[in-house]
Amino acid sequence: MRRPGDLKEGVETPLVLRDLTPGRKKYAMRHVIAFLSRNPDDMPSMDRLRVRTVVGVPLPETWGVTILGDLPLELPGRPYQDFYAALSAAAKVEPESPVKR
């Protein structure tokens, strides 16, 4: 996250998720639309989310996340400058493939 204050509960939020589980898929990335909750125990279907800053510093809180759908992996814009604007713009378009649970 660029600014931790950008996280909002109960609102469809565009996010970049990275899997930090050791193994071949470590650092795998997904652009998604998700609902967030400050209390991951609110709903049994929520996964736990550890939020990190842009430079990888973990924030102390653990959030709950429910993925609603995937966004395109390739976003228009200039690298490292327009990323958050492009992610938000992509979120306003219908997600490509909703995640089925």
Beta strands, then each sheet from edge to edge (+ up, - down):
strand 1: 13-19
strand 2: 28-37
strand 3: 47-52
strand 4: 58-70
strand 5: 97-98
sheet 1: 1+ 2- 4+ 3-
sheet 2: 1+ 2- 4+ 5-
end
